[in-house]
Amino acid sequence: MAYARLPLANFQALYPAFTTLTEPQYDAWAAKAEARVGEAYGDAQQDATELLTAHLLALNGIGMDSGAGMLATTGATSFKSGTFSATISDSVVSQRAKGGYRATVWGQQFSEIQRRHFGGPVLVGFTGTPC
């Protein structure tokens, strides 16, 4: 299946946390994700690009209402808006504080796709014939 960028409404239907996302914001961040994800992802290219787009948007706090942003990026297990109250899972906060793809649920799912497609042994060091 060839990759095709989803229309904004379809992206928001799949990723409902992005209720305030606008077309220009979506286009800009989807283009960044598309540049990183290529045909090497095979059948997973569509999912990988969408997940990376969501991850990049969430990391930058773009297109999310405050409650969804809190839940997606901090690991909050509950949230109250009135006089602000939140319960945050210590293990999730610890994991996400490390940054990278662990910082959002979409980044974690993207990372799983990467491991499936590009995992395996990695050669380190000189592999040629010595002089």
C-alpha positions in Angstrom: 0.0 0.0 0.0 1.5 3.3 -1.0 1.6 6.1 1.5 -0.9 9.0 1.2 -1.2 11.8 3.7 -4.5 11.6 5.5 -6.8 14.6 5.3 -6.8 16.6 8.6 -10.3 15.4 9.5 -9.3 11.7 9.1 -6.1 12.3 11.1 -8.1 13.9 13.9 -10.6 11.0 13.8 -7.7 8.5 14.4 -5.9 10.8 16.9 -8.6 12.6 18.7 -6.2 14.3 21.1 -5.5 16.8 18.3 -8.8 18.7 18.5 -7.3 22.2 17.9 -4.9 21.2 15.1 -5.1 23.4 12.1 -4.3 22.5 8.4 -1.1 24.6 8.2 0.3 23.0 11.5 -0.7 19.5 10.3 0.9 20.0 6.9 4.2 21.3 8.3 4.6 18.5 10.9 3.4 15.8 8.6 6.0 16.9 6.1 8.7 16.6 8.7 7.5 13.0 9.6 7.3 12.1 5.9 10.9 13.2 5.4 12.0 10.8 8.2 9.9 7.8 7.2 10.4 6.4 3.8 9.6 3.5 1.7 11.9 1.2 3.7 9.0 0.9 6.2 7.1 -1.1 3.6 3.5 -1.8 4.5 4.0 0.0 7.8 4.9 3.3 6.1 1.4 4.7 6.5 1.1 3.9 10.2 4.7 4.9 10.9 4.3 8.3 9.3 1.0 9.0 11.1 2.4 7.9 14.5 5.6 10.0 14.0 3.4 13.0 13.0 1.3 12.6 16.2 4.5 12.2 18.3 6.1 15.4 16.9 2.9 17.4 17.3 2.6 16.2 20.9 6.2 16.9 21.8 5.8 20.5 20.6 2.3 20.9 22.2 0.7 21.6 18.9 -3.0 21.0 18.2 -3.9 19.5 21.5 -6.3 20.8 24.1 -4.7 21.2 27.5 -6.2 18.0 29.0 -5.3 15.8 26.1 -1.8 17.2 26.0 -1.3 16.6 29.7 -2.4 13.0 29.4 -0.4 12.3 26.3 2.9 13.7 27.3 3.1 13.4 31.1 1.5 10.1 31.9 -1.2 11.6 34.0 -3.7 9.0 35.1 -6.3 11.5 36.0 -6.9 15.2 35.4 -9.2 17.9 36.8 -9.4 21.3 35.2 -11.3 23.5 37.8 -8.6 24.1 40.4 -6.2 21.8 38.5 -5.6 18.4 40.0 -3.6 15.6 38.3 -2.4 12.2 39.3 0.8 11.1 37.5 2.2 7.6 37.3 5.8 7.7 38.6 7.0 5.0 36.3 5.5 6.7 33.2 6.9 10.1 34.1 10.3 8.5 34.7 10.2 6.7 31.3 9.0 9.8 29.4 11.4 12.1 31.0 14.2 10.3 29.2 12.8 11.9 26.0 13.0 10.5 22.5 10.2 8.2 21.3 9.4 7.2 24.9 8.0 10.7 25.6 4.6 10.0 24.0 2.4 7.0 23.4 2.6 7.6 19.6 6.4 7.7 19.8 6.4 4.4 21.6 4.2 2.8 18.9 6.5 4.3 16.2 9.5 2.8 18.0 7.9 -0.6 17.9 7.4 -0.4 14.1 11.1 0.6 13.8 12.2 -2.4 15.9 10.1 -4.7 13.8 11.6 -3.4 10.5 15.1 -2.5 11.4 15.9 -4.5 14.6 18.7 -7.1 14.7 22.4 -7.1 15.3 24.4 -4.0 14.8 28.0 -4.1 13.7 30.2 -1.7 15.5 33.8 -1.0 14.7 36.1 -1.6 11.7 34.9 -4.4 9.4 37.4 -4.0 6.6 40.8 -5.5 6.0 43.6 -4.0 8.1 46.4 -2.1 6.4 
